[in-house]
């Protein structure tokens, strides 16, 4: 699998006339090679030329780990005493690429790695590698979708385990801590990101941070979290009522729920990604809350929590079977609160399938059953 992937990447570089790509530890390197490394002060850079085997610049103590991958690496290692400069120079001399643009991960590569590359390869400029990699990664294979199903199942089980623990008066931070414990108890390999568990006015902030503020009766509680299973992620948001909310929130919740349903129903192969955004947004605009839907309808999902395709106005990328992304419309009233409902979907041959199935109706939670 990995041998085929890096060869496909090499061919894509050749078609684009790009002589060399340089990747650092992260999702793209894992996708192509199956290798994961810590990103640290010791640079690790994988080099993919259009001709010949790839090269890997890395600390010498990481070679044994890299040798386990089914990739015909040419290794250029360095010790802590030597430092990485000579390893980069040896790689440049061996690959014979000099004075040419290098394709790099512009969203992830640090100045440190680029400076070493530019000096050793006399690189004239960096070229974004993301478009090439996105075309390879956007359409998921059966084994990738199966891993995402497992990640969704773990997240939903964690949510079921966690909800009975929530009580009015509990702090957001305590609730988040308990959710993290539930994720690992349910079988998560790791968290996809730090969970968002907030209530009251903080729910009006799409990326709010849990605080020591107690959650109060009548407020909404928004929960956005995900887990990693076998390298792939899930991403799930639900909004709950702590006791009985103001009736206005019941109305707003139903608008968001209808928008979520409209977005999911719009998914099918052959339509542009922006059409899904338009379908969800139209429901919220028709209800008079268009100005309060302040972000895109969704983002791609896979090895990373945010990756192409993005479900946003202006994205003409045509949906294809195997693409996976979120649908997460929301309404946010500044200083008052907000509602978001997020599901993970996969494009099928005939439409779309929601990988997430946790109930979308507004649930009342937090009341103690002991009193």
QUIPE-V256018 format. One record per residue. SS is DSSP state (helix for helix, strand for strand, loop for the rest). Layout:
ss
SS
SS
//
This chain:
ss
loop
helix
helix
helix
helix
helix
helix
helix
helix
helix
helix
helix
helix
helix
helix
helix
loop
loop
loop
strand
strand
strand
strand
strand
loop
loop
helix
helix
helix
helix
helix
helix
helix
loop
loop
loop
loop
loop
loop
loop
loop
loop
loop
loop
strand
strand
strand
strand
strand
loop
loop
loop
loop
loop
strand
strand
strand
strand
strand
helix
helix
helix
helix
helix
helix
helix
helix
loop
loop
loop
loop
loop
loop
strand
strand
strand
strand
strand
loop
loop
loop
loop
loop
loop
helix
helix
helix
helix
helix
helix
helix
helix
helix
helix
helix
loop
loop
loop
loop
loop
loop
strand
strand
strand
loop
loop
loop
loop
loop
loop
helix
helix
helix
helix
helix
helix
helix
helix
helix
helix
helix
loop
loop
loop
loop
strand
strand
strand
loop
helix
helix
helix
helix
helix
helix
helix
helix
loop
strand
loop
loop
helix
helix
helix
helix
helix
helix
helix
helix
helix
helix
helix
helix
helix
helix
helix
helix
helix
helix
helix
helix
helix
helix
loop
loop
loop
loop
loop
loop
loop
strand
helix
helix
helix
helix
helix
helix
helix
helix
helix
helix
helix
helix
helix
helix
loop
loop
loop
loop
strand
strand
loop
loop
loop
loop
strand
strand
strand
strand
helix
helix
helix
helix
helix
loop
loop
loop
loop
loop
loop
loop
loop
loop
strand
loop
loop
loop
loop
loop
strand
strand
strand
strand
strand
strand
loop
strand
strand
strand
loop
loop
strand
strand
loop
loop
strand
strand
strand
strand
strand
strand
strand
loop
loop
loop
loop
helix
helix
helix
helix
helix
helix
helix
helix
helix
helix
helix
helix
helix
helix
helix
helix
helix
helix
helix
helix
loop
loop
loop
loop
loop
strand
helix
helix
helix
helix
helix
helix
helix
helix
helix
helix
helix
helix
helix
helix
loop
loop
loop
helix
helix
helix
loop
loop
loop
loop
loop
strand
strand
strand
loop
loop
loop
loop
loop
loop
strand
strand
strand
strand
strand
loop
loop
loop
loop
loop
loop
strand
loop
loop
loop
loop
strand
strand
strand
strand
strand
loop
loop
strand
strand
strand
strand
loop
loop
loop
strand
strand
strand
strand
loop
strand
strand
strand
strand
strand
strand
loop
loop
loop
loop
strand
strand
strand
loop
loop
loop
loop
loop
loop
loop
loop
loop
strand
strand
loop
loop
loop
loop
loop
loop
//
